[in-house]
Amino acid sequence: MNATDLRTTPRSSALDRDTAMRMAATEYQRVADLLGSLEADQWSAPTDCPGWTVRDVAAHMLGMVEMAASVREQMRQTRKARQRSTGLFIDALTELQVGERAAMTPAQIVDRFVLRAPKAVSGRRRTPGFIRRRPMADPPEVDGRTEEWQIGFLVDVILTRDPWMHRIDVCRAAGAELVLTADHDGVLVADAVTEWASRHARPYTLHLTGPAGGQWSTGHGGPELELDAIEFTRILSGRAPGTGLLSIQVPF
């Protein structure tokens, strides 16, 4: 099943700016707390990201934080990723981020993440409106299709969804506790549900369980779905298989 959300304008954020930045700060802190709690052997555990260990995921997250914290670093990473890209830009970018941090110890990754995360939030918050409204220069691909996004969608939404999903990856791989609350994770899940519904544009009833869950419905006669909120987002991200409306992917 393919998405039916045929947009004529670049995708923009549905979150207000204050909420988006509050969630960014909270997510970065939860990632820092999680990484700082890991034992040495947990860093080498394989994750749901093909070919990546916990350490690789952490290196990528640090690379994204440093990119968001500095315009100069953003330009440098973008330039180098474009130079080495033979496929999707995001694949070249993440490969660059992991490779450039290959010599860092886990402790160095954690310390650097803690240092740069607040600056990443500040950098994202300072992005001016005329920049936020521009379409991204390197359009991403979702479910096999190239999409147009406003830079503001990346800054307010994706740069928080990405570490959030990777926090789930790390917890699953390392056997660590996944901290979930309604006022943070529940807001993020609700935003993903809204986007998922706009992408398929069909009637549905959805009941997501757990601390980040809730209930949503649109129209009549659609399928009734009930599952764990985290598993729902993993399916939408492509990390787990989905059928019917659950085959519609949402970017994380």
LUMVEX-868923 format. One record per residue (C-alpha): residue in three letters; x, y, z negated. Coordinates in steps of 0.1 Angstrom, whole numbers. Example, Ala and Ser with C-alpha at 12.3 -4.5 7.8 and 13.67 -1.06 7.14 Angstrom:
% LUMVEX-868923
<rec><type>ALA</type><x>123</x><y>-45</y><z>-78</z></rec>
<rec><type>SER</type><x>137</x><y>-11</y><z>-71</z></rec>
//
This chain:
% LUMVEX-868923
<rec><type>MET</type><x>0</x><y>0</y><z>0</z></rec>
<rec><type>ASN</type><x>14</x><y>34</y><z>10</z></rec>
<rec><type>ALA</type><x>8</x><y>67</y><z>-7</z></rec>
<rec><type>THR</type><x>-20</x><y>88</y><z>7</z></rec>
<rec><type>ASP</type><x>-9</x><y>121</y><z>-8</z></rec>
<rec><type>LEU</type><x>-1</x><y>140</y><z>24</z></rec>
<rec><type>ARG</type><x>13</x><y>172</y><z>12</z></rec>
<rec><type>THR</type><x>18</x><y>203</y><z>35</z></rec>
<rec><type>THR</type><x>39</x><y>222</y><z>9</z></rec>
<rec><type>PRO</type><x>69</x><y>211</y><z>-12</z></rec>
<rec><type>ARG</type><x>61</x><y>193</y><z>-44</z></rec>
<rec><type>SER</type><x>62</x><y>216</y><z>-74</z></rec>
<rec><type>SER</type><x>61</x><y>211</y><z>-112</z></rec>
<rec><type>ALA</type><x>27</x><y>207</y><z>-130</z></rec>
<rec><type>LEU</type><x>44</x><y>214</y><z>-163</z></rec>
<rec><type>ASP</type><x>45</x><y>250</y><z>-177</z></rec>
<rec><type>ARG</type><x>81</x><y>262</y><z>-182</z></rec>
<rec><type>ASP</type><x>81</x><y>262</y><z>-220</z></rec>
<rec><type>THR</type><x>69</x><y>226</y><z>-222</z></rec>
<rec><type>ALA</type><x>94</x><y>215</y><z>-195</z></rec>
<rec><type>MET</type><x>123</x><y>230</y><z>-214</z></rec>
<rec><type>ARG</type><x>111</x><y>217</y><z>-248</z></rec>
<rec><type>MET</type><x>110</x><y>182</y><z>-233</z></rec>
<rec><type>ALA</type><x>144</x><y>187</y><z>-217</z></rec>
<rec><type>ALA</type><x>160</x><y>196</y><z>-250</z></rec>
<rec><type>THR</type><x>143</x><y>167</y><z>-269</z></rec>
<rec><type>GLU</type><x>152</x><y>142</y><z>-242</z></rec>
<rec><type>TYR</type><x>189</x><y>152</y><z>-242</z></rec>
<rec><type>GLN</type><x>190</x><y>149</y><z>-280</z></rec>
<rec><type>ARG</type><x>174</x><y>115</y><z>-279</z></rec>
<rec><type>VAL</type><x>199</x><y>103</y><z>-253</z></rec>
<rec><type>ALA</type><x>228</x><y>117</y><z>-274</z></rec>
<rec><type>ASP</type><x>215</x><y>99</y><z>-305</z></rec>
<rec><type>LEU</type><x>211</x><y>67</y><z>-286</z></rec>
<rec><type>LEU</type><x>245</x><y>67</y><z>-270</z></rec>
<rec><type>GLY</type><x>261</x><y>77</y><z>-303</z></rec>
<rec><type>SER</type><x>245</x><y>47</y><z>-320</z></rec>
<rec><type>LEU</type><x>258</x><y>20</y><z>-296</z></rec>
<rec><type>GLU</type><x>285</x><y>-5</y><z>-307</z></rec>
<rec><type>ALA</type><x>315</x><y>-12</y><z>-284</z></rec>
<rec><type>ASP</type><x>301</x><y>-44</y><z>-269</z></rec>
<rec><type>GLN</type><x>268</x><y>-28</y><z>-260</z></rec>
<rec><type>TRP</type><x>285</x><y>-4</y><z>-235</z></rec>
<rec><type>SER</type><x>294</x><y>-33</y><z>-211</z></rec>
<rec><type>ALA</type><x>258</x><y>-47</y><z>-210</z></rec>
<rec><type>PRO</type><x>243</x><y>-49</y><z>-175</z></rec>
<rec><type>THR</type><x>212</x><y>-27</y><z>-170</z></rec>
<rec><type>ASP</type><x>182</x><y>-27</y><z>-147</z></rec>
<rec><type>CYS</type><x>201</x><y>-4</y><z>-124</z></rec>
<rec><type>PRO</type><x>218</x><y>-27</y><z>-99</z></rec>
<rec><type>GLY</type><x>256</x><y>-29</y><z>-105</z></rec>
<rec><type>TRP</type><x>255</x><y>-5</y><z>-134</z></rec>
<rec><type>THR</type><x>264</x><y>-12</y><z>-170</z></rec>
<rec><type>VAL</type><x>253</x><y>9</y><z>-200</z></rec>
<rec><type>ARG</type><x>286</x><y>28</y><z>-196</z></rec>
<rec><type>ASP</type><x>279</x><y>35</y><z>-159</z></rec>
<rec><type>VAL</type><x>244</x><y>48</y><z>-168</z></rec>
<rec><type>ALA</type><x>258</x><y>70</y><z>-195</z></rec>
<rec><type>ALA</type><x>285</x><y>84</y><z>-171</z></rec>
<rec><type>HIS</type><x>258</x><y>92</y><z>-146</z></rec>
<rec><type>MET</type><x>237</x><y>110</y><z>-172</z></rec>
<rec><type>LEU</type><x>267</x><y>130</y><z>-183</z></rec>
<rec><type>GLY</type><x>274</x><y>139</y><z>-147</z></rec>
<rec><type>MET</type><x>238</x><y>152</y><z>-143</z></rec>
<rec><type>VAL</type><x>240</x><y>172</y><z>-176</z></rec>
<rec><type>GLU</type><x>273</x><y>188</y><z>-165</z></rec>
<rec><type>MET</type><x>258</x><y>196</y><z>-131</z></rec>
<rec><type>ALA</type><x>228</x><y>213</y><z>-148</z></rec>
<rec><type>ALA</type><x>250</x><y>232</y><z>-172</z></rec>
<rec><type>SER</type><x>271</x><y>250</y><z>-146</z></rec>
<rec><type>VAL</type><x>263</x><y>264</y><z>-112</z></rec>
<rec><type>ARG</type><x>300</x><y>260</y><z>-102</z></rec>
<rec><type>GLU</type><x>299</x><y>223</y><z>-112</z></rec>
<rec><type>GLN</type><x>267</x><y>219</y><z>-93</z></rec>
<rec><type>MET</type><x>282</x><y>233</y><z>-62</z></rec>
<rec><type>ARG</type><x>313</x><y>212</y><z>-66</z></rec>
<rec><type>GLN</type><x>294</x><y>179</y><z>-71</z></rec>
<rec><type>THR</type><x>271</x><y>187</y><z>-42</z></rec>
<rec><type>ARG</type><x>299</x><y>195</y><z>-19</z></rec>
<rec><type>LYS</type><x>319</x><y>163</y><z>-27</z></rec>
<rec><type>ALA</type><x>287</x><y>141</y><z>-25</z></rec>
<rec><type>ARG</type><x>279</x><y>155</y><z>9</z></rec>
<rec><type>GLN</type><x>314</x><y>148</y><z>21</z></rec>
<rec><type>ARG</type><x>313</x><y>112</y><z>11</z></rec>
<rec><type>SER</type><x>276</x><y>105</y><z>19</z></rec>
<rec><type>THR</type><x>269</x><y>79</y><z>46</z></rec>
<rec><type>GLY</type><x>233</x><y>73</y><z>34</z></rec>
<rec><type>LEU</type><x>211</x><y>89</y><z>8</z></rec>
<rec><type>PHE</type><x>226</x><y>120</y><z>-8</z></rec>
<rec><type>ILE</type><x>215</x><y>109</y><z>-43</z></rec>
<rec><type>ASP</type><x>234</x><y>76</y><z>-40</z></rec>
<rec><type>ALA</type><x>266</x><y>95</y><z>-31</z></rec>
<rec><type>LEU</type><x>260</x><y>119</y><z>-59</z></rec>
<rec><type>THR</type><x>255</x><y>92</y><z>-86</z></rec>
<rec><type>GLU</type><x>285</x><y>72</y><z>-73</z></rec>
<rec><type>LEU</type><x>306</x><y>103</y><z>-76</z></rec>
<rec><type>GLN</type><x>294</x><y>110</y><z>-111</z></rec>
<rec><type>VAL</type><x>302</x><y>74</y><z>-123</z></rec>
<rec><type>GLY</type><x>335</x><y>73</y><z>-105</z></rec>
<rec><type>GLU</type><x>348</x><y>106</y><z>-118</z></rec>
<rec><type>ARG</type><x>342</x><y>95</y><z>-154</z></rec>
<rec><type>ALA</type><x>356</x><y>60</y><z>-151</z></rec>
<rec><type>ALA</type><x>386</x><y>68</y><z>-173</z></rec>
<rec><type>MET</type><x>365</x><y>82</y><z>-201</z></rec>
<rec><type>THR</type><x>360</x><y>62</y><z>-233</z></rec>
<rec><type>PRO</type><x>325</x><y>57</y><z>-246</z></rec>
<rec><type>ALA</type><x>333</x><y>81</y><z>-275</z></rec>
<rec><type>GLN</type><x>345</x><y>108</y><z>-250</z></rec>
<rec><type>ILE</type><x>313</x><y>104</y><z>-230</z></rec>
<rec><type>VAL</type><x>292</x><y>108</y><z>-261</z></rec>
<rec><type>ASP</type><x>312</x><y>138</y><z>-273</z></rec>
<rec><type>ARG</type><x>310</x><y>155</y><z>-239</z></rec>
<rec><type>PHE</type><x>273</x><y>148</y><z>-236</z></rec>
<rec><type>VAL</type><x>266</x><y>164</y><z>-270</z></rec>
<rec><type>LEU</type><x>287</x><y>194</y><z>-260</z></rec>
<rec><type>ARG</type><x>272</x><y>201</y><z>-226</z></rec>
<rec><type>ALA</type><x>235</x><y>191</y><z>-231</z></rec>
<rec><type>PRO</type><x>225</x><y>224</y><z>-248</z></rec>
<rec><type>LYS</type><x>242</x><y>243</y><z>-219</z></rec>
<rec><type>ALA</type><x>222</x><y>221</y><z>-194</z></rec>
<rec><type>VAL</type><x>189</x><y>232</y><z>-210</z></rec>
<rec><type>SER</type><x>200</x><y>268</y><z>-209</z></rec>
<rec><type>GLY</type><x>211</x><y>265</y><z>-173</z></rec>
<rec><type>ARG</type><x>178</x><y>249</y><z>-163</z></rec>
<rec><type>ARG</type><x>158</x><y>276</y><z>-182</z></rec>
<rec><type>ARG</type><x>177</x><y>304</y><z>-165</z></rec>
<rec><type>THR</type><x>170</x><y>292</y><z>-130</z></rec>
<rec><type>PRO</type><x>151</x><y>322</y><z>-115</z></rec>
<rec><type>GLY</type><x>117</x><y>319</y><z>-98</z></rec>
<rec><type>PHE</type><x>129</x><y>327</y><z>-63</z></rec>
<rec><type>ILE</type><x>154</x><y>298</y><z>-66</z></rec>
<rec><type>ARG</type><x>128</x><y>275</y><z>-82</z></rec>
<rec><type>ARG</type><x>104</x><y>281</y><z>-53</z></rec>
<rec><type>ARG</type><x>129</x><y>272</y><z>-26</z></rec>
<rec><type>PRO</type><x>127</x><y>237</y><z>-10</z></rec>
<rec><type>MET</type><x>156</x><y>214</y><z>-19</z></rec>
<rec><type>ALA</type><x>184</x><y>214</y><z>7</z></rec>
<rec><type>ASP</type><x>189</x><y>176</y><z>4</z></rec>
<rec><type>PRO</type><x>153</x><y>162</y><z>6</z></rec>
<rec><type>PRO</type><x>149</x><y>130</y><z>-15</z></rec>
<rec><type>GLU</type><x>134</x><y>98</y><z>-5</z></rec>
<rec><type>VAL</type><x>105</x><y>82</y><z>-24</z></rec>
<rec><type>ASP</type><x>92</x><y>48</y><z>-15</z></rec>
<rec><type>GLY</type><x>110</x><y>48</y><z>18</z></rec>
<rec><type>ARG</type><x>97</x><y>83</y><z>28</z></rec>
<rec><type>THR</type><x>115</x><y>116</y><z>28</z></rec>
<rec><type>GLU</type><x>97</x><y>142</y><z>7</z></rec>
<rec><type>GLU</type><x>99</x><y>180</y><z>4</z></rec>
<rec><type>TRP</type><x>104</x><y>192</y><z>-32</z></rec>
<rec><type>GLN</type><x>107</x><y>227</y><z>-47</z></rec>
<rec><type>ILE</type><x>139</x><y>231</y><z>-67</z></rec>
<rec><type>GLY</type><x>117</x><y>239</y><z>-96</z></rec>
<rec><type>PHE</type><x>103</x><y>203</y><z>-95</z></rec>
<rec><type>LEU</type><x>138</x><y>190</y><z>-98</z></rec>
<rec><type>VAL</type><x>147</x><y>214</y><z>-126</z></rec>
<rec><type>ASP</type><x>116</x><y>211</y><z>-147</z></rec>
<rec><type>VAL</type><x>106</x><y>175</y><z>-141</z></rec>
<rec><type>ILE</type><x>131</x><y>151</y><z>-125</z></rec>
<rec><type>LEU</type><x>161</x><y>162</y><z>-145</z></rec>
<rec><type>THR</type><x>141</x><y>151</y><z>-176</z></rec>
<rec><type>ARG</type><x>125</x><y>120</y><z>-162</z></rec>
<rec><type>ASP</type><x>159</x><y>107</y><z>-151</z></rec>
<rec><type>PRO</type><x>175</x><y>105</y><z>-185</z></rec>
<rec><type>TRP</type><x>142</x><y>94</y><z>-200</z></rec>
<rec><type>MET</type><x>141</x><y>64</y><z>-177</z></rec>
<rec><type>HIS</type><x>178</x><y>57</y><z>-182</z></rec>
<rec><type>ARG</type><x>172</x><y>58</y><z>-220</z></rec>
<rec><type>ILE</type><x>148</x><y>30</y><z>-215</z></rec>
<rec><type>ASP</type><x>174</x><y>12</y><z>-193</z></rec>
<rec><type>VAL</type><x>200</x><y>15</y><z>-220</z></rec>
<rec><type>CYS</type><x>177</x><y>3</y><z>-248</z></rec>
<rec><type>ARG</type><x>166</x><y>-27</y><z>-228</z></rec>
<rec><type>ALA</type><x>202</x><y>-36</y><z>-219</z></rec>
<rec><type>ALA</type><x>217</x><y>-30</y><z>-253</z></rec>
<rec><type>GLY</type><x>188</x><y>-43</y><z>-274</z></rec>
<rec><type>ALA</type><x>185</x><y>-9</y><z>-291</z></rec>
<rec><type>GLU</type><x>154</x><y>7</y><z>-305</z></rec>
<rec><type>LEU</type><x>134</x><y>29</y><z>-281</z></rec>
<rec><type>VAL</type><x>122</x><y>60</y><z>-299</z></rec>
<rec><type>LEU</type><x>88</x><y>70</y><z>-286</z></rec>
<rec><type>THR</type><x>64</x><y>97</y><z>-297</z></rec>
<rec><type>ALA</type><x>32</x><y>110</y><z>-283</z></rec>
<rec><type>ASP</type><x>43</x><y>147</y><z>-283</z></rec>
<rec><type>HIS</type><x>73</x><y>140</y><z>-261</z></rec>
<rec><type>ASP</type><x>71</x><y>106</y><z>-243</z></rec>
<rec><type>GLY</type><x>33</x><y>108</y><z>-242</z></rec>
<rec><type>VAL</type><x>35</x><y>142</y><z>-223</z></rec>
<rec><type>LEU</type><x>61</x><y>128</y><z>-199</z></rec>
<rec><type>VAL</type><x>40</x><y>97</y><z>-192</z></rec>
<rec><type>ALA</type><x>8</x><y>118</y><z>-187</z></rec>
<rec><type>ASP</type><x>26</x><y>140</y><z>-162</z></rec>
<rec><type>ALA</type><x>37</x><y>109</y><z>-143</z></rec>
<rec><type>VAL</type><x>2</x><y>95</y><z>-143</z></rec>
<rec><type>THR</type><x>-12</x><y>128</y><z>-129</z></rec>
<rec><type>GLU</type><x>14</x><y>126</y><z>-101</z></rec>
<rec><type>TRP</type><x>7</x><y>89</y><z>-94</z></rec>
<rec><type>ALA</type><x>-30</x><y>96</y><z>-92</z></rec>
<rec><type>SER</type><x>-24</x><y>125</y><z>-67</z></rec>
<rec><type>ARG</type><x>-2</x><y>102</y><z>-46</z></rec>
<rec><type>HIS</type><x>-28</x><y>75</y><z>-42</z></rec>
<rec><type>ALA</type><x>-59</x><y>97</y><z>-43</z></rec>
<rec><type>ARG</type><x>-82</x><y>68</y><z>-51</z></rec>
<rec><type>PRO</type><x>-107</x><y>60</y><z>-79</z></rec>
<rec><type>TYR</type><x>-91</x><y>43</y><z>-110</z></rec>
<rec><type>THR</type><x>-94</x><y>37</y><z>-147</z></rec>
<rec><type>LEU</type><x>-61</x><y>35</y><z>-166</z></rec>
<rec><type>HIS</type><x>-55</x><y>25</y><z>-202</z></rec>
<rec><type>LEU</type><x>-18</x><y>27</y><z>-213</z></rec>
<rec><type>THR</type><x>-9</x><y>12</y><z>-246</z></rec>
<rec><type>GLY</type><x>18</x><y>22</y><z>-271</z></rec>
<rec><type>PRO</type><x>29</x><y>55</y><z>-286</z></rec>
<rec><type>ALA</type><x>33</x><y>71</y><z>-252</z></rec>
<rec><type>GLY</type><x>0</x><y>58</y><z>-239</z></rec>
<rec><type>GLY</type><x>-35</x><y>72</y><z>-233</z></rec>
<rec><type>GLN</type><x>-66</x><y>68</y><z>-210</z></rec>
<rec><type>TRP</type><x>-72</x><y>84</y><z>-176</z></rec>
<rec><type>SER</type><x>-99</x><y>79</y><z>-149</z></rec>
<rec><type>THR</type><x>-110</x><y>94</y><z>-117</z></rec>
<rec><type>GLY</type><x>-141</x><y>86</y><z>-96</z></rec>
<rec><type>HIS</type><x>-161</x><y>54</y><z>-97</z></rec>
<rec><type>GLY</type><x>-156</x><y>18</y><z>-85</z></rec>
<rec><type>GLY</type><x>-118</x><y>18</y><z>-87</z></rec>
<rec><type>PRO</type><x>-97</x><y>-9</y><z>-104</z></rec>
<rec><type>GLU</type><x>-94</x><y>-9</y><z>-142</z></rec>
<rec><type>LEU</type><x>-58</x><y>-12</y><z>-153</z></rec>
<rec><type>GLU</type><x>-44</x><y>-18</y><z>-188</z></rec>
<rec><type>LEU</type><x>-8</x><y>-22</y><z>-196</z></rec>
<rec><type>ASP</type><x>20</x><y>-8</y><z>-218</z></rec>
<rec><type>ALA</type><x>29</x><y>28</y><z>-210</z></rec>
<rec><type>ILE</type><x>66</x><y>21</y><z>-206</z></rec>
<rec><type>GLU</type><x>61</x><y>-9</y><z>-184</z></rec>
<rec><type>PHE</type><x>37</x><y>13</y><z>-163</z></rec>
<rec><type>THR</type><x>65</x><y>38</y><z>-157</z></rec>
<rec><type>ARG</type><x>91</x><y>11</y><z>-150</z></rec>
<rec><type>ILE</type><x>68</x><y>-2</y><z>-123</z></rec>
<rec><type>LEU</type><x>62</x><y>32</y><z>-108</z></rec>
<rec><type>SER</type><x>100</x><y>37</y><z>-108</z></rec>
<rec><type>GLY</type><x>105</x><y>5</y><z>-88</z></rec>
<rec><type>ARG</type><x>123</x><y>-13</y><z>-117</z></rec>
<rec><type>ALA</type><x>94</x><y>-39</y><z>-119</z></rec>
<rec><type>PRO</type><x>71</x><y>-51</y><z>-92</z></rec>
<rec><type>GLY</type><x>36</x><y>-37</y><z>-88</z></rec>
<rec><type>THR</type><x>6</x><y>-45</y><z>-67</z></rec>
<rec><type>GLY</type><x>-24</x><y>-25</y><z>-55</z></rec>
<rec><type>LEU</type><x>-23</x><y>11</y><z>-69</z></rec>
<rec><type>LEU</type><x>7</x><y>1</y><z>-90</z></rec>
<rec><type>SER</type><x>27</x><y>-3</y><z>-58</z></rec>
<rec><type>ILE</type><x>26</x><y>35</y><z>-55</z></rec>
<rec><type>GLN</type><x>60</x><y>48</y><z>-66</z></rec>
<rec><type>VAL</type><x>67</x><y>80</y><z>-86</z></rec>
<rec><type>PRO</type><x>103</x><y>95</y><z>-87</z></rec>
<rec><type>PHE</type><x>122</x><y>92</y><z>-120</z></rec>
//
